[in-house]
Each structure stands twice: as structure tokens, then as C-alpha cells.
């Protein structure tokens, strides 16, 4: 059992680091190529090499002090609830469904915790670090206070744990795929780039880089991580389009009362 925990812990953490920095690397390269400025949401704010280095140092500190323990204890906890680590592997349909559930659960957790982080004392003492960059970049997805990394990270790791505890039906391969996709989502949302082929053009409820970039630029609104529905339903959308929709709703309400 101890050898399993050791092997899985090391493998999971190494995978996390490879995916995080591996996915961040293309955005670092894109930032260095002027041709891509046409797709940059805030084209006049390109991170310097020094800013990216400073960012990487804090990210690594949080990874080793906060995320490593979370990753390390995930395996024995899920095994306690019945995590499967053997063949046969789950079908692609089962994996897709479970990962979709995890995205919805994590997004809900992220919305409410992130919104709470913008309350005065929490913002000043915890969340302000993440807003150091008004124009985010991929590497800065987990540039935050270790406390924030820990609390928001609970949404990522507790969603599959909760699923496993309730259903007794989770394979470690599904967990790994979930972590990879969640890292891709977080890094891409902080990339600062809006392309014609960006996912939210095809899935309108997907948040994406444009949604989160506005949050960093305006320091308020757009609190969700993956989807837009919480911000839409609770009227916390930010940006010109959201303001326009808000004005139109007010005008429509005004006309009804006349």
C-alpha cells in the first residue's frame, strides 16, 4: 500500500508539473511573436521575461507546498472510497460524462469562492496577489497566494473524491484526464488571447480567455472558471457586452411599467 501511495504520488505530481509548464510554454512563445498581437485581448500588455520568471517562482512554491500534499493524499483517500486502478479501463463515454460533472462541480465551487475572495479583507490579504497582472498570461493561471491555491484547488480534487464516495465508480485514468483538461482550461483562460476558433464561439456557455481577461482588467465580475451561467444568472457579468445587455433589460422593464 505504501509503495502504491509513493509511486502514484510521484507520478501524479510529475504529470501535473509537465502538463502545467508544458501547456504554458506555447503561450510564452506566442507572446514573443508580434504576429499574434492581432489576437491579444490587451495587446499593449505583454509580460516581460522577468515577470514570467517571477511568476514561475511563486507558482513552483505553491505547487510544492500546497498542491503536492493535495495530490499526494488524493490516491489513498480515493482508494478508501473505491478508486479503481486496474483494467479494464472505463469507456470514453463514461469518462466524458464524469469529467463533465467534475467541470460543473468545480465551476460552482470556483464561482462562489472566487466571488468571496473579492470581499475587502479577503481580497487585500489573499486574492490581491493573483490580480498583480491586469492582463493575465498562461503561466499566471496559478500565480496566487498559497492559501488561495489551496482553497480553489479543493474544488478540483474534491469533485472526483465526492463522486467516488457517492458512486464507488471512478478510475484513476479518468482522474488523470480530468486534471489534464482542468489545467488546460485554467491556463488557456489566462492566456490573454481570443482566436476565431476559441471554444466559446462554438459553445456559447463556455467562459474562455475573453471572459476571464475582462475580470483581470476590471477587477470585478466574471467570477466563474469554466462556464458563464453563474455570472449570467446572478448578474455578475462584466464587460461591454454585459453592460449593454443590462441596459437593454432595464429599458425593457421600464417600458413594461409605463
Backbone as CSV, one residue per row, in Angstrom:
resi,resn,N_x,N_y,N_z,CA_x,CA_y,CA_z,C_x,C_y,C_z
1,UNK,0.837,-1.208,0.000,0.000,0.000,0.000,0.871,1.256,0.000
2,UNK,1.905,1.270,0.875,2.779,2.427,0.966,3.509,2.679,-0.348
3,UNK,3.953,1.582,-1.011,4.623,1.722,-2.299,3.675,2.274,-3.356
4,UNK,2.408,1.860,-3.314,1.406,2.380,-4.245,1.227,3.883,-4.057
5,UNK,1.122,4.303,-2.808,0.941,5.723,-2.500,2.144,6.521,-2.982
6,UNK,3.347,5.994,-2.728,4.578,6.670,-3.142,4.650,6.791,-4.663
7,UNK,4.430,5.671,-5.351,4.530,5.660,-6.816,3.472,6.554,-7.458
8,UNK,2.230,6.438,-6.980,1.149,7.239,-7.552,1.335,8.714,-7.242
9,UNK,1.792,9.017,-6.028,2.029,10.406,-5.645,3.080,11.064,-6.520
10,UNK,4.205,10.378,-6.715,5.282,10.925,-7.552,4.811,11.078,-8.994
11,UNK,4.177,10.032,-9.523,3.715,10.061,-10.914,2.694,11.177,-11.136
12,UNK,1.775,11.343,-10.194,0.729,12.355,-10.336,1.311,13.761,-10.288
13,UNK,2.254,13.983,-9.369,2.839,15.319,-9.243,3.692,15.658,-10.463
14,UNK,4.479,14.701,-10.933,5.304,14.927,-12.132,4.408,15.228,-13.330
15,UNK,3.313,14.464,-13.465,2.376,14.717,-14.556,1.809,16.128,-14.469
16,UNK,1.437,16.537,-13.254,0.891,17.877,-13.042,1.877,18.944,-13.495
17,UNK,3.142,18.806,-13.112,4.151,19.811,-13.471,4.422,19.829,-14.973
18,UNK,4.528,18.648,-15.561,4.792,18.558,-17.007,3.650,19.199,-17.795
19,UNK,2.415,18.905,-17.403,1.257,19.459,-18.109,1.171,20.966,-17.892
20,UNK,1.360,21.421,-16.655,1.222,22.853,-16.360,2.228,23.678,-17.149
21,UNK,3.498,23.326,-17.024,4.526,24.119,-17.700,4.583,23.810,-19.193
22,UNK,4.236,22.571,-19.558,4.183,22.222,-20.975,3.094,22.979,-21.709
23,UNK,1.929,23.148,-21.059,0.835,23.891,-21.681,1.108,25.397,-21.659
24,UNK,1.858,25.871,-20.670,2.179,27.300,-20.588,3.197,27.714,-21.647
25,UNK,4.071,26.784,-22.029,5.158,27.104,-22.959,4.675,27.669,-24.295
26,UNK,3.659,27.071,-24.957,3.200,27.664,-26.224,2.749,29.112,-26.078
27,UNK,2.136,29.452,-24.943,1.686,30.830,-24.738,2.870,31.769,-24.525
28,UNK,3.933,31.285,-23.897,5.151,32.090,-23.748,5.744,32.385,-25.126
29,UNK,5.760,31.377,-25.984,6.281,31.543,-27.349,5.394,32.504,-28.144
30,UNK,4.076,32.336,-28.034,3.137,33.206,-28.751,3.305,34.661,-28.313
31,UNK,3.508,34.880,-27.004,3.727,36.242,-26.506,4.955,36.895,-27.137
32,UNK,5.911,36.085,-27.554,7.158,36.612,-28.123,7.070,36.844,-29.633
33,UNK,5.959,36.474,-30.249,5.804,36.614,-31.704,4.819,37.750,-32.001
34,UNK,5.305,38.867,-32.557,4.437,40.040,-32.795,3.205,39.754,-33.653
35,UNK,3.274,38.784,-34.558,2.149,38.490,-35.449,0.874,38.167,-34.676
36,UNK,1.036,37.575,-33.486,-0.127,37.158,-32.700,-0.780,38.311,-31.942
37,UNK,-0.207,39.521,-31.986,-0.793,40.655,-31.266,-2.224,40.925,-31.722
38,UNK,-2.533,40.592,-32.976,-3.876,40.835,-33.508,-4.936,40.049,-32.737
39,UNK,-4.509,38.980,-32.061,-5.441,38.166,-31.283,-5.337,38.424,-29.776
40,UNK,-4.414,39.262,-29.390,-4.221,39.570,-27.968,-5.346,40.486,-27.502
41,UNK,-5.994,40.137,-26.417,-7.134,40.913,-25.923,-6.683,42.283,-25.425
42,UNK,-5.547,42.326,-24.732,-4.943,43.590,-24.312,-3.547,43.671,-24.953
43,UNK,-3.479,44.071,-26.223,-2.232,43.955,-26.996,-1.069,44.795,-26.489
44,UNK,-1.347,45.797,-25.688,-0.262,46.651,-25.187,0.344,46.142,-23.884
45,UNK,-0.164,45.022,-23.395,0.333,44.480,-22.122,0.888,43.077,-22.342
46,UNK,2.158,43.017,-22.706,2.841,41.745,-22.926,3.776,41.497,-21.742
47,UNK,3.701,40.336,-21.090,4.576,40.080,-19.935,6.044,40.029,-20.337
48,UNK,6.886,40.625,-19.518,8.323,40.585,-19.767,8.884,39.245,-19.301
49,UNK,10.112,38.963,-19.718,10.765,37.720,-19.286,10.926,37.707,-17.768
50,UNK,11.222,38.872,-17.184,11.384,38.964,-15.729,10.063,38.678,-15.015
51,UNK,8.970,39.216,-15.524,7.654,38.966,-14.921,7.305,37.480,-14.990
52,UNK,7.607,36.857,-16.097,7.307,35.432,-16.231,8.184,34.594,-15.307
53,UNK,9.431,35.000,-15.122,10.326,34.291,-14.202,9.825,34.413,-12.766
54,UNK,9.472,35.636,-12.353,8.946,35.860,-11.004,7.657,35.073,-10.786
55,UNK,6.837,35.043,-11.814,5.586,34.280,-11.755,5.878,32.795,-11.555
56,UNK,6.823,32.262,-12.324,7.161,30.832,-12.249,7.655,30.446,-10.862
57,UNK,8.398,31.345,-10.211,8.933,31.048,-8.878,7.812,30.872,-7.855
58,UNK,6.828,31.792,-7.862,5.721,31.675,-6.901,4.847,30.467,-7.228
59,UNK,4.644,30.213,-8.514,3.860,29.048,-8.927,4.514,27.765,-8.424
60,UNK,5.824,27.651,-8.598,6.546,26.460,-8.129,6.471,26.330,-6.613
61,UNK,6.568,27.454,-5.914,6.473,27.432,-4.449,5.114,26.875,-4.015
62,UNK,4.047,27.359,-4.648,2.697,26.878,-4.315,2.514,25.411,-4.694
63,UNK,3.112,25.016,-5.820,2.990,23.624,-6.251,3.596,22.671,-5.222
64,UNK,4.784,23.027,-4.722,5.477,22.121,-3.801,4.926,22.190,-2.377
65,UNK,4.434,23.344,-1.957,3.974,23.479,-0.571,2.483,23.191,-0.394
66,UNK,1.697,23.379,-1.451,0.241,23.233,-1.341,-0.288,22.089,-2.203
67,UNK,0.031,22.116,-3.485,-0.570,21.136,-4.393,0.042,19.750,-4.252
68,UNK,1.319,19.676,-3.928,1.942,18.362,-3.724,1.244,17.572,-2.622
69,UNK,0.999,18.165,-1.430,0.259,17.408,-0.403,-1.153,17.021,-0.851
70,UNK,-1.853,17.930,-1.555,-3.202,17.603,-2.035,-3.167,16.421,-2.997
71,UNK,-2.215,16.457,-3.919,-2.077,15.369,-4.893,-1.676,14.076,-4.197
72,UNK,-0.755,14.188,-3.230,-0.211,13.010,-2.553,-1.284,12.234,-1.804
73,UNK,-2.183,12.967,-1.132,-3.194,12.303,-0.305,-4.458,11.946,-1.083
74,UNK,-4.526,12.380,-2.349,-5.726,12.070,-3.128,-5.885,10.565,-3.323
75,UNK,-4.795,9.881,-3.698,-4.876,8.459,-4.039,-5.363,7.599,-2.869
76,UNK,-4.735,7.668,-1.672,-5.240,6.838,-0.568,-6.671,7.182,-0.167
77,UNK,-7.031,8.475,-0.279,-8.395,8.864,0.082,-9.405,8.258,-0.894
78,UNK,-9.084,8.339,-2.197,-9.997,7.777,-3.197,-10.011,6.254,-3.152
79,UNK,-8.862,5.662,-2.830,-8.836,4.199,-2.696,-9.750,3.750,-1.564
80,UNK,-9.802,4.547,-0.517,-10.689,4.261,0.605,-12.141,4.224,0.136
81,UNK,-12.475,5.092,-0.834,-13.843,5.155,-1.355,-14.066,4.240,-2.555
82,UNK,-13.029,3.511,-2.972,-13.218,2.531,-4.040,-12.649,2.904,-5.392
83,UNK,-11.634,3.778,-5.443,-10.998,4.145,-6.713,-10.397,2.917,-7.386
84,UNK,-10.666,2.758,-8.682,-10.113,1.634,-9.439,-8.811,2.051,-10.115
85,UNK,-7.809,1.166,-10.053,-6.522,1.446,-10.697,-6.117,0.326,-11.654
86,UNK,-7.039,-0.558,-11.951,-6.705,-1.726,-12.777,-7.557,-1.760,-14.045
87,UNK,-7.206,-2.659,-14.945,-8.013,-2.863,-16.148,-9.272,-3.659,-15.767
88,UNK,-10.361,-3.523,-16.526,-10.482,-2.750,-17.764,-10.627,-1.249,-17.500
89,UNK,-10.191,-0.447,-18.479,-10.362,0.993,-18.388,-11.817,1.357,-18.674
90,UNK,-12.283,2.474,-18.145,-13.668,2.889,-18.423,-13.832,3.287,-19.890
91,UNK,-15.050,3.231,-20.377,-15.315,3.641,-21.760,-15.134,5.148,-21.897
92,UNK,-14.901,5.592,-23.108,-14.719,7.019,-23.369,-15.971,7.806,-23.006
93,UNK,-17.151,7.182,-23.155,-18.414,7.861,-22.839,-18.563,8.063,-21.332
94,UNK,-18.189,7.041,-20.577,-18.254,7.169,-19.119,-17.279,8.234,-18.627
95,UNK,-16.058,8.219,-19.163,-15.061,9.213,-18.772,-15.536,10.624,-19.105
96,UNK,-16.096,10.790,-20.304,-16.563,12.111,-20.737,-17.676,12.615,-19.825
97,UNK,-18.607,11.734,-19.456,-19.711,12.133,-18.583,-19.196,12.539,-17.205
98,UNK,-18.323,11.712,-16.621,-17.808,12.015,-15.289,-16.998,13.311,-15.286
99,UNK,-16.179,13.511,-16.299,-15.372,14.734,-16.376,-16.270,15.960,-16.545
100,UNK,-17.349,15.822,-17.313,-18.306,16.929,-17.459,-18.922,17.288,-16.107
101,UNK,-19.256,16.270,-15.311,-19.792,16.508,-13.961,-18.756,17.236,-13.107
102,UNK,-17.493,16.813,-13.201,-16.432,17.455,-12.417,-16.279,18.926,-12.809
103,UNK,-16.379,19.213,-14.100,-16.276,20.602,-14.560,-17.399,21.451,-13.966
104,UNK,-18.610,20.908,-13.946,-19.755,21.651,-13.403,-19.582,21.880,-11.901
105,UNK,-19.166,20.844,-11.174,-18.968,20.970,-9.726,-17.852,21.958,-9.407
106,UNK,-16.728,21.825,-10.112,-15.595,22.725,-9.855,-15.956,24.162,-10.179
107,UNK,-16.680,24.360,-11.277,-17.075,25.707,-11.683,-17.953,26.362,-10.622
108,UNK,-18.852,25.598,-10.025,-19.724,26.127,-8.966,-18.906,26.512,-7.739
109,UNK,-18.003,25.630,-7.335,-17.119,25.921,-6.200,-16.290,27.169,-6.488
110,UNK,-15.713,27.217,-7.683,-14.837,28.331,-8.053,-15.598,29.652,-8.050
111,UNK,-16.819,29.642,-8.580,-17.595,30.882,-8.642,-17.783,31.488,-7.254
112,UNK,-18.279,30.674,-6.320,-18.615,31.215,-5.006,-17.377,31.565,-4.186
113,UNK,-16.349,30.729,-4.263,-15.115,31.035,-3.523,-14.445,32.263,-4.120
114,UNK,-14.358,32.323,-5.437,-13.726,33.460,-6.108,-14.484,34.753,-5.815
115,UNK,-15.802,34.672,-5.835,-16.601,35.864,-5.524,-16.353,36.312,-4.087
116,UNK,-16.265,35.351,-3.180,-15.977,35.682,-1.778,-14.602,36.317,-1.633
117,UNK,-13.657,35.869,-2.469,-12.290,36.410,-2.417,-12.237,37.895,-2.777
118,UNK,-13.286,38.404,-3.400,-13.318,39.826,-3.742,-13.950,40.666,-2.634
119,UNK,-14.298,40.037,-1.524,-14.724,40.787,-0.340,-13.484,41.445,0.264
120,UNK,-13.587,42.706,0.647,-12.471,43.537,1.092,-11.301,42.858,1.785
121,UNK,-11.489,42.342,3.013,-10.361,41.741,3.743,-9.744,40.535,3.031
122,UNK,-10.575,39.691,2.416,-10.041,38.524,1.709,-9.269,38.951,0.465
123,UNK,-9.777,39.976,-0.212,-9.069,40.460,-1.398,-7.714,41.043,-0.996
124,UNK,-7.725,41.877,0.010,-6.495,42.559,0.426,-5.435,41.580,0.917
125,UNK,-5.838,40.576,1.681,-4.874,39.678,2.319,-4.574,38.400,1.539
126,UNK,-5.438,38.056,0.585,-5.240,36.782,-0.130,-5.264,36.960,-1.650
127,UNK,-6.379,37.456,-2.171,-6.610,37.392,-3.623,-5.852,38.450,-4.424
128,UNK,-5.416,39.511,-3.763,-4.770,40.628,-4.465,-3.551,40.183,-5.269
129,UNK,-2.844,39.181,-4.776,-1.642,38.687,-5.467,-1.993,38.226,-6.879
130,UNK,-3.107,37.518,-7.013,-3.486,36.995,-8.333,-3.807,38.120,-9.309
131,UNK,-4.218,39.276,-8.777,-4.563,40.410,-9.633,-3.381,41.346,-9.867
132,UNK,-2.190,40.875,-9.572,-0.998,41.692,-9.844,-0.898,42.012,-11.337
133,UNK,-1.367,41.072,-12.159,-1.319,41.271,-13.606,-2.719,41.596,-14.121
134,UNK,-2.913,42.837,-14.582,-4.232,43.221,-15.111,-4.483,42.609,-16.484
135,UNK,-3.414,42.139,-17.126,-3.545,41.372,-18.373,-2.920,40.006,-18.115
136,UNK,-3.727,38.982,-17.880,-3.173,37.677,-17.498,-2.405,37.013,-18.638
137,UNK,-1.569,36.049,-18.278,-0.873,35.214,-19.260,-0.863,33.786,-18.733
138,UNK,-0.685,32.822,-19.625,-0.889,31.412,-19.301,-0.214,30.935,-18.035
139,UNK,1.051,31.291,-17.872,1.822,30.825,-16.723,1.239,31.315,-15.401
140,UNK,0.472,32.413,-15.455,-0.075,33.022,-14.238,-1.390,32.394,-13.787
141,UNK,-1.796,31.295,-14.403,-3.065,30.652,-14.022,-3.096,30.314,-12.537
142,UNK,-1.958,29.865,-11.993,-1.891,29.512,-10.569,-0.942,30.439,-9.816
143,UNK,-0.778,31.656,-10.340,0.000,32.676,-9.640,-0.923,33.302,-8.601
144,UNK,-0.807,32.863,-7.369,-1.726,33.302,-6.323,-1.130,32.981,-4.961
145,UNK,-1.748,33.537,-3.942,-1.370,33.191,-2.577,-1.516,31.689,-2.375
146,UNK,-0.579,31.053,-1.666,-0.728,29.617,-1.395,-2.069,29.269,-0.750
147,UNK,-2.615,30.193,0.048,-3.929,29.950,0.665,-5.001,29.845,-0.416
148,UNK,-4.950,30.764,-1.379,-5.921,30.733,-2.476,-5.753,29.477,-3.322
149,UNK,-4.510,29.114,-3.607,-4.243,27.903,-4.388,-4.846,26.686,-3.691
150,UNK,-4.692,26.637,-2.369,-5.208,25.505,-1.603,-6.740,25.470,-1.639
151,UNK,-7.379,26.615,-1.373,-8.842,26.653,-1.279,-9.490,26.397,-2.640
152,UNK,-9.005,27.070,-3.680,-9.576,26.843,-5.008,-9.243,25.445,-5.520
153,UNK,-8.064,24.938,-5.141,-7.671,23.591,-5.552,-8.565,22.513,-4.979
154,UNK,-9.215,22.815,-3.855,-10.143,21.847,-3.257,-11.284,21.512,-4.216
155,UNK,-11.695,22.499,-5.014,-12.755,22.248,-5.978,-12.344,21.249,-7.040
156,UNK,-11.059,21.289,-7.404,-10.550,20.375,-8.432,-10.409,18.958,-7.906
157,UNK,-9.875,18.805,-6.688,-9.634,17.451,-6.170,-10.849,16.861,-5.453
158,UNK,-11.686,17.725,-4.855,-12.817,17.187,-4.084,-13.974,16.736,-4.974
159,UNK,-14.070,17.288,-6.182,-15.160,16.873,-7.085,-15.084,15.380,-7.400
160,UNK,-13.922,14.859,-7.858,-13.841,13.412,-8.086,-13.900,12.585,-6.811
161,UNK,-13.382,13.129,-5.700,-13.470,12.399,-4.430,-14.936,12.230,-4.031
162,UNK,-15.706,13.308,-4.153,-17.136,13.261,-3.832,-17.858,12.265,-4.738
163,UNK,-17.539,12.305,-6.022,-18.147,11.367,-6.970,-17.824,9.928,-6.593
164,UNK,-16.556,9.689,-6.275,-16.106,8.342,-5.914,-16.783,7.862,-4.632
165,UNK,-16.926,8.766,-3.665,-17.548,8.404,-2.392,-19.018,8.039,-2.569
166,UNK,-19.707,8.740,-3.477,-21.140,8.510,-3.667,-21.412,7.318,-4.580
167,UNK,-20.677,7.233,-5.688,-20.990,6.220,-6.710,-20.128,4.967,-6.627
168,UNK,-18.972,5.067,-5.956,-17.998,3.959,-5.920,-17.564,3.566,-7.343
169,UNK,-17.581,4.535,-8.242,-17.288,4.234,-9.646,-16.394,5.328,-10.235
170,UNK,-15.091,5.197,-10.027,-14.133,6.146,-10.592,-12.825,5.421,-10.861
171,UNK,-12.280,5.639,-12.045,-10.997,5.045,-12.409,-9.927,6.128,-12.366
172,UNK,-8.725,5.747,-11.984,-7.643,6.723,-11.874,-7.325,7.363,-13.222
173,UNK,-7.568,6.652,-14.316,-7.351,7.228,-15.644,-8.280,8.415,-15.884
174,UNK,-9.526,8.288,-15.423,-10.477,9.397,-15.538,-9.993,10.587,-14.733
175,UNK,-9.463,10.322,-13.545,-8.933,11.392,-12.706,-7.782,12.110,-13.398
176,UNK,-6.884,11.351,-13.999,-5.748,11.970,-14.689,-6.219,12.821,-15.873
177,UNK,-7.186,12.310,-16.619,-7.715,13.073,-17.751,-8.388,14.359,-17.269
178,UNK,-9.085,14.273,-16.147,-9.738,15.449,-15.564,-8.707,16.505,-15.182
179,UNK,-7.635,16.104,-14.525,-6.600,17.053,-14.110,-5.962,17.718,-15.325
180,UNK,-5.663,16.928,-16.354,-5.059,17.478,-17.577,-5.985,18.512,-18.218
181,UNK,-7.256,18.171,-18.363,-8.204,19.089,-19.002,-8.458,20.326,-18.151
182,UNK,-8.493,20.143,-16.841,-8.692,21.298,-15.945,-7.497,22.247,-16.026
183,UNK,-6.280,21.716,-16.087,-5.095,22.563,-16.235,-5.119,23.297,-17.571
184,UNK,-5.487,22.584,-18.633,-5.594,23.227,-19.946,-6.596,24.379,-19.888
185,UNK,-7.744,24.121,-19.249,-8.776,25.154,-19.165,-8.270,26.380,-18.406
186,UNK,-7.636,26.162,-17.255,-7.165,27.273,-16.424,-6.093,28.090,-17.142
187,UNK,-5.153,27.407,-17.778,-4.056,28.096,-18.465,-4.574,28.838,-19.690
188,UNK,-5.438,28.195,-20.458,-5.986,28.850,-21.649,-6.851,30.055,-21.275
189,UNK,-7.586,29.958,-20.159,-8.416,31.078,-19.710,-7.570,32.282,-19.317
190,UNK,-6.327,32.032,-18.911,-5.412,33.116,-18.538,-4.480,33.518,-19.678
191,UNK,-4.642,32.920,-20.841,-3.700,33.149,-21.941,-3.690,34.588,-22.434
192,UNK,-4.858,35.245,-22.367,-4.942,36.615,-22.869,-5.205,36.708,-24.361
193,UNK,-5.536,35.580,-24.987,-5.750,35.569,-26.437,-7.152,35.097,-26.796
194,UNK,-7.744,35.763,-27.760,-9.065,35.425,-28.278,-8.930,35.136,-29.772
195,UNK,-9.133,33.874,-30.147,-8.996,33.454,-31.542,-10.372,33.200,-32.167
196,UNK,-10.470,33.259,-33.497,-11.749,32.925,-34.149,-12.182,31.491,-33.868
197,UNK,-11.222,30.630,-33.542,-11.541,29.224,-33.267,-11.621,28.919,-31.763
198,UNK,-11.623,29.950,-30.932,-11.743,29.736,-29.484,-13.047,28.999,-29.172
199,UNK,-13.004,28.132,-28.169,-14.102,27.206,-27.894,-15.436,27.894,-27.651
200,UNK,-15.432,29.072,-27.012,-16.719,29.685,-26.660,-17.490,30.172,-27.891
201,UNK,-16.829,30.255,-29.046,-17.555,30.584,-30.279,-18.457,29.425,-30.708
202,UNK,-18.104,28.225,-30.271,-18.875,27.026,-30.624,-19.745,26.548,-29.459
203,UNK,-19.285,26.830,-28.224,-20.062,26.541,-27.014,-20.277,27.871,-26.293
204,UNK,-21.380,28.567,-26.551,-21.580,29.918,-26.012,-21.523,30.010,-24.487
205,UNK,-21.799,28.898,-23.793,-21.776,28.931,-22.325,-20.370,28.699,-21.764
206,UNK,-19.399,28.408,-22.633,-18.016,28.235,-22.185,-17.416,29.605,-21.899
207,UNK,-16.639,29.727,-20.830,-16.102,31.032,-20.428,-14.954,31.475,-21.342
208,UNK,-13.821,30.804,-21.236,-12.702,31.123,-22.116,-11.899,32.337,-21.689
209,UNK,-10.909,32.683,-22.515,-9.957,33.746,-22.181,-10.614,35.121,-22.137
210,UNK,-11.505,35.389,-23.066,-12.146,36.711,-23.120,-12.913,36.999,-21.827
211,UNK,-13.614,35.993,-21.326,-14.406,36.108,-20.096,-13.511,36.441,-18.910
212,UNK,-12.397,35.720,-18.773,-11.541,35.921,-17.605,-10.633,37.137,-17.758
213,UNK,-10.272,37.467,-18.990,-9.427,38.639,-19.218,-10.120,39.908,-18.741
214,UNK,-11.425,39.994,-19.004,-12.210,41.145,-18.550,-12.183,41.239,-17.029
215,UNK,-12.240,40.093,-16.366,-12.183,40.080,-14.901,-10.882,40.699,-14.398
216,UNK,-9.764,40.333,-15.020,-8.473,40.882,-14.596,-8.352,42.366,-14.935
217,UNK,-8.913,42.757,-16.056,-8.821,44.154,-16.485,-9.651,45.067,-15.597
218,UNK,-10.843,44.579,-15.184,-11.778,45.415,-14.427,-11.807,45.092,-12.941
219,UNK,-11.159,43.998,-12.547,-11.036,43.600,-11.138,-12.361,43.218,-10.485
220,UNK,-13.382,42.978,-11.278,-14.679,42.620,-10.699,-15.519,41.897,-11.756
221,UNK,-16.454,41.059,-11.299,-17.336,40.332,-12.211,-16.645,39.154,-12.874
222,UNK,-17.424,38.350,-13.610,-16.895,37.171,-14.309,-16.092,36.269,-13.366
223,UNK,-16.760,35.774,-12.329,-16.064,35.014,-11.283,-15.912,33.524,-11.596
224,UNK,-16.704,33.000,-12.508,-16.678,31.559,-12.783,-15.409,31.157,-13.524
225,UNK,-15.105,29.867,-13.490,-13.880,29.379,-14.129,-14.132,28.843,-15.533
226,UNK,-15.096,27.947,-15.696,-15.278,27.253,-16.974,-16.520,27.671,-17.755
227,UNK,-17.593,28.035,-17.037,-18.863,28.318,-17.704,-19.351,29.727,-17.373
228,UNK,-20.319,30.199,-18.142,-20.816,31.572,-17.981,-22.143,31.660,-17.229
229,UNK,-22.760,30.499,-16.915,-24.140,30.566,-16.429,-24.271,31.182,-15.041
230,UNK,-23.332,30.930,-14.120,-23.437,31.533,-12.790,-23.409,33.061,-12.896
231,UNK,-22.470,33.585,-13.668,-22.370,35.041,-13.820,-23.603,35.614,-14.508
232,UNK,-24.162,34.859,-15.457,-25.350,35.344,-16.170,-26.563,35.368,-15.240
233,UNK,-26.806,34.267,-14.550,-27.996,34.146,-13.694,-27.938,35.121,-12.518
234,UNK,-26.754,35.298,-11.941,-26.612,36.146,-10.752,-26.171,37.566,-11.089
235,UNK,-26.174,37.898,-12.376,-25.899,39.257,-12.852,-24.538,39.787,-12.374
236,UNK,-23.531,38.939,-12.497,-22.172,39.388,-12.159,-21.275,39.386,-13.394
237,UNK,-21.894,39.411,-14.582,-21.097,39.501,-15.804,-20.435,40.876,-15.880
238,UNK,-19.255,40.917,-16.483,-18.529,42.172,-16.660,-18.193,42.351,-18.130
239,UNK,-17.893,43.599,-18.510,-17.501,43.877,-19.886,-18.569,44.630,-20.651
240,UNK,-18.210,45.181,-21.813,-19.134,45.999,-22.613,-20.417,45.271,-23.012
241,UNK,-20.294,44.014,-23.436,-21.472,43.259,-23.863,-22.439,43.039,-22.702
242,UNK,-21.875,42.729,-21.535,-22.711,42.521,-20.346,-23.409,43.816,-19.949
243,UNK,-22.690,44.932,-20.017,-23.280,46.236,-19.687,-24.412,46.573,-20.650
244,UNK,-24.202,46.253,-21.923,-25.230,46.505,-22.941,-26.485,45.687,-22.649
245,UNK,-26.291,44.391,-22.335,-27.442,43.534,-22.021,-28.169,44.032,-20.779
246,UNK,-27.406,44.525,-19.803,-28.001,45.037,-18.566,-28.874,46.263,-18.858
247,UNK,-28.353,47.159,-19.697,-29.116,48.357,-20.072,-30.387,47.982,-20.826
248,UNK,-30.261,47.009,-21.725,-31.428,46.579,-22.505,-32.505,45.972,-21.609
249,UNK,-32.073,45.201,-20.596,-33.041,44.609,-19.660,-33.750,45.696,-18.854
250,UNK,-32.988,46.708,-18.436,-33.585,47.806,-17.660,-34.590,48.588,-18.505
251,UNK,-34.221,48.833,-19.770,-35.129,49.551,-20.668,-36.408,48.757,-20.908
252,UNK,-36.253,47.445,-21.087,-37.414,46.581,-21.307,-38.336,46.590,-20.091
253,UNK,-37.741,46.549,-18.901,-38.525,46.595,-17.659,-39.241,47.930,-17.524
254,UNK,-38.541,49.003,-17.901,-39.106,50.350,-17.826,-40.313,50.486,-18.749
255,UNK,-40.187,49.942,-19.956,-41.289,50.022,-20.930,-42.526,49.274,-20.430
256,UNK,-42.293,48.150,-19.743,-43.416,47.357,-19.227,-44.188,48.108,-18.146
257,UNK,-43.476,48.923,-17.367,-44.125,49.645,-16.261,-44.840,50.907,-16.732
258,UNK,-44.554,51.328,-17.954,-45.184,52.557,-18.467,-46.581,52.297,-19.030
